[in-house]
Amino acid sequence: MSDLSSGLDKGLGTVEVRLRWDPSPSGEPDNDLDLVAAVYDPGGGPAYVVHFDSRAPDGTITLNRDSRTGQGFGTDEAMTLELERLAPEYTRVVVGVAIQQNDGRKPFGRVENAEVGVFHGYDELAVLQLGDLASYTAATVAEFVRPEGASGWAFRHRVRGFDATPTEFAGVMGTA
């Protein structure tokens, strides 16, 4: 029975990661948070990184909305990952959030109501209050893996804080 049911499980297809936060108080430098995704092959380091001014070379990962202030209602940033379209050599995608450090060190604890959610269609896979990582400036929030021999993708709720600039974070976010 388990062989049949596992053969019918397609895994995840298209997922969306949504980020929201409150604008900084009047007179304070803007809060600028960014979604970052790194795509890995079995060789180790990232094959490519998608962030605020880029997209996946094959169009499978797109940043749909980019806010530099957190102003507005609802989602401030949104990233779509079309996992089912990724080339077979890619086995892992790590998604994180980094705070721009333009005006001195600003950790998540100084950004009001920062929240990231991971969704597969209408299904909520995870929601994380970034204030729980108060002392960090960047964090991984999700990992998607394609198990060896499987055709579909699986979600792992991987939360790990980093004290890093966005550039530094892109290089270390997928480390063990």
C-alpha positions as CSV (number, residue, x, y, z in Angstrom):
1,M,0.0,0.0,0.0
2,S,2.8,2.5,0.8
3,D,4.5,1.9,-2.5
4,L,1.3,2.9,-4.4
5,S,0.6,6.0,-2.3
6,S,4.2,7.3,-2.4
7,G,4.1,6.9,-6.2
8,L,1.0,9.1,-6.4
9,D,2.5,11.9,-4.3
10,K,3.7,14.6,-6.6
11,G,5.2,16.7,-3.8
12,L,5.2,20.5,-3.9
13,G,4.7,22.4,-7.1
14,T,4.6,26.2,-6.9
15,V,5.1,27.8,-3.5
16,E,5.0,31.4,-2.4
17,V,6.9,33.1,0.4
18,R,5.3,36.2,1.8
19,L,7.1,38.8,4.0
20,R,5.6,41.7,5.8
21,W,6.8,44.2,8.4
22,D,5.8,47.6,9.8
23,P,7.6,50.8,8.6
24,S,10.2,52.3,10.9
25,P,9.0,55.0,13.4
26,S,9.1,58.6,12.2
27,G,12.7,59.9,12.1
28,E,14.3,56.5,12.0
29,P,16.0,55.0,9.0
30,D,13.7,52.8,6.8
31,N,13.3,49.1,7.6
32,D,14.3,47.3,4.4
33,L,14.0,43.5,4.6
34,D,14.6,41.3,1.6
35,L,13.7,37.7,0.6
36,V,16.6,35.7,-0.7
37,A,16.6,32.2,-2.3
38,A,19.6,30.0,-3.1
39,V,19.4,27.0,-5.4
40,Y,21.8,24.1,-4.9
41,D,23.0,21.1,-6.8
42,P,24.6,18.2,-5.0
43,G,28.0,19.8,-5.4
44,G,27.6,22.0,-2.3
45,G,27.6,25.8,-3.0
46,P,24.7,27.7,-4.5
47,A,24.3,27.4,-8.3
48,Y,22.6,30.8,-8.1
49,V,21.0,33.2,-5.7
50,V,17.8,35.2,-6.3
51,H,17.3,38.5,-4.4
52,F,15.8,42.0,-4.8
53,D,17.4,42.9,-8.1
54,S,17.5,39.5,-9.8
55,R,15.5,36.4,-10.8
56,A,16.3,32.8,-11.6
57,P,18.0,32.4,-15.0
58,D,15.3,29.9,-16.0
59,G,12.5,32.0,-14.6
60,T,11.5,29.5,-11.9
61,I,12.0,31.9,-9.0
62,T,10.6,35.4,-9.2
63,L,10.4,38.2,-6.7
64,N,6.9,39.6,-7.3
65,R,7.0,42.4,-4.9
66,D,9.9,44.3,-3.3
67,S,9.4,47.0,-0.6
68,R,12.2,49.1,0.8
69,T,10.1,50.5,3.6
70,G,7.3,48.1,4.7
71,Q,4.7,50.7,3.9
72,G,1.3,49.5,2.7
73,F,-1.2,46.9,3.8
74,G,-0.6,43.1,3.8
75,T,2.4,41.6,2.0
76,D,5.4,43.8,1.5
77,E,7.5,41.3,-0.4
78,A,6.4,38.1,-2.2
79,M,8.5,35.4,-4.0
80,T,7.2,32.6,-6.2
81,L,9.1,29.4,-6.5
82,E,8.1,27.1,-9.3
83,L,9.8,24.0,-7.9
84,E,8.3,21.6,-10.4
85,R,10.0,23.5,-13.2
86,L,13.5,23.4,-11.7
87,A,16.1,21.4,-13.6
88,P,16.7,17.9,-12.3
89,E,20.3,18.6,-11.2
90,Y,19.0,21.0,-8.5
91,T,18.2,19.2,-5.3
92,R,17.7,21.9,-2.7
93,V,16.4,25.5,-2.4
94,V,16.9,27.5,0.7
95,V,14.9,30.7,1.4
96,G,15.7,33.4,3.9
97,V,15.2,37.0,4.9
98,A,18.0,39.6,5.3
99,I,17.8,43.1,6.6
100,Q,19.7,45.8,4.7
101,Q,22.3,47.3,7.1
102,N,22.7,50.7,5.4
103,D,22.4,52.8,8.6
104,G,24.2,50.6,11.2
105,R,23.4,47.2,12.6
106,K,19.6,46.5,12.7
107,P,18.5,43.1,14.0
108,F,15.0,41.6,13.7
109,G,14.2,42.7,17.2
110,R,14.2,46.4,16.0
111,V,11.7,45.7,13.2
112,E,8.0,45.7,14.4
113,N,5.7,42.9,13.3
114,A,8.0,41.2,10.9
115,E,6.5,38.0,9.7
116,V,7.2,35.5,6.9
117,G,4.8,32.9,5.6
118,V,5.3,29.9,3.3
119,F,2.3,28.8,1.2
120,H,1.5,26.0,-1.2
121,G,-1.6,27.2,-2.9
122,Y,-4.1,28.0,-0.1
123,D,-2.2,25.7,2.3
124,E,-0.1,27.4,4.9
125,L,3.1,25.4,5.3
126,A,4.7,27.7,8.0
127,V,4.5,31.2,9.5
128,L,7.3,32.7,11.5
129,Q,7.4,35.8,13.6
130,L,10.9,37.2,12.9
131,G,10.9,39.0,16.3
132,D,11.6,35.5,17.7
133,L,15.1,35.9,16.1
134,A,15.5,39.3,17.8
135,S,19.3,39.4,17.9
136,Y,19.9,38.3,14.2
137,T,20.1,40.4,11.0
138,A,19.3,37.5,8.6
139,A,17.6,34.1,8.9
140,T,16.8,31.0,6.8
141,V,13.0,30.3,7.0
142,A,12.4,27.4,4.6
143,E,14.2,24.6,2.8
144,F,12.8,22.7,-0.1
145,V,14.5,19.4,-1.0
146,R,14.1,16.9,-3.8
147,P,14.9,13.5,-2.3
148,E,17.1,11.2,-4.4
149,G,14.9,9.2,-6.7
150,A,11.8,11.3,-6.1
151,S,10.1,13.4,-8.7
152,G,8.5,15.9,-6.2
153,W,9.8,18.4,-3.7
154,A,9.3,18.4,0.1
155,F,9.3,21.3,2.6
156,R,11.4,21.5,5.7
157,H,10.8,24.3,8.2
158,R,14.4,25.3,8.7
159,V,14.8,28.4,10.9
160,R,18.3,29.5,11.6
161,G,19.5,33.0,12.5
162,F,22.6,34.7,11.2
163,D,24.4,37.9,12.2
164,A,25.4,38.8,8.6
165,T,24.9,41.5,6.0
166,P,22.8,40.5,3.0
167,T,25.9,39.8,0.9
168,E,27.5,37.6,3.6
169,F,24.2,35.8,4.2
170,A,23.8,34.8,0.6
171,G,27.1,32.9,0.9
172,V,26.4,31.1,4.1
173,M,22.6,30.6,4.2
174,G,22.7,27.0,2.9
175,T,25.5,25.8,5.2
176,A,24.8,22.9,7.6
